[in-house]
Amino acid sequence: MKSKHIIEYLALRCFITFINLLPQTLAIKTGRKVGQLATFFIKKRITLAHDNLKLAYKNEISLEERNRIIGNLFQTLGEATIESIIFKKNDIEKNISVNGWEHLEKALKIGKGVILIGPHLGMWELASYFFGSKLKDASTIYKSLENPLVDNFTIKNREKTAHLNLISSKNGLKHVIRKLRKGLMVVLIYDQKPKKNGLPTKFFGTTAYTYAAAAVFAQKTGCAIVPAYIIKEPGFRKHRIIIDKPIPFIDTGDKEKDIMTNTQQYNDYLEEVVRKYPDQWFGWIHRRWRIPGKILRMQQAAKKSINNM
């Protein structure tokens, strides 16, 4: 066990204890203020967010609008951190409303399972509590944290509140397929850049390598792809989950082409959502449009080979 892991874990426990001692209104205000102050210290992330917004919107939005989006985003991030600490089971019914539940119910009744795709938007962690409380044996794909102490604490803390079952992102393919064939739901947060592979689809008009998993699962099992997201609403600790109709799988018989076409469909949906709520999408502070390292190395090798001919 690394000493830094122990220090990080103890610091986290102290912070959580402190936050839980505060009244909820003060805790939320503290989170938003810390998020606001963070923009003065993480300049690289702020620069990245500006670069991403310029790449996505071109000249559609001004510098002032970019600053507003980024400022609101970091306040939301601070609030989301606090919510993950103070959220309790009774908050599910009290603080979260839902539109479109009938779309998910109808898709599940077909019996081929559901992949629910969604972005890192709003308080996405709270959505997992909601679905975990409403659906038996629903799951989500989970990437373990680097610090094993924090990872174990996070998992146990989530289990105290109704939460989705966790499927490790490492070798989780067979587990997801098994769940789908039982007619169950698996949540897939699909809006980040793949580390290794991915498909070169368009996102805001620019190539963004994207996970193909949702389309692959749909092609292999016939499961429904149901898009959904959660947004922060006006009012104290109020959130709304929006579940849209399933995205029909395009099947032309050309399997590789169909994977690409359907993955593009999912990106198009995500872009529509982000355009509606740009200041609630955390993708702006990640390298969403960066080419995965493995693919970049292949491209560089091919270019070098051509130049040497």
Secondary structure, DSSP 8 states (H G I E B T S, - for coil): --HHHHHHHHHHHHHHHHHHHS-HHHHHHHHHHHHHHHTTT-HHHHHHHHHHHHHHHTTSS-HHHHHHHHHHHHHHHHHHHHHHHH--THHHHHHEEEE-HHHHHHHHHTSS-EEEEE-SBSSHHHHHHHHHHHSTT-EEEE---SSHHHHHHHHHHHHHS---EEEESTT-HHHHHHHHHTT-EEEEE--S--SS--EEEEETTEEEEE--HHHHHHHHH--EEEEEEEEE-SSTT-EEEEE---------S-HHHHHHHHHHHHHHHHHHHHHH-GGGBGGGGTTTTS--HHHHHHHHHHHHHHHT-
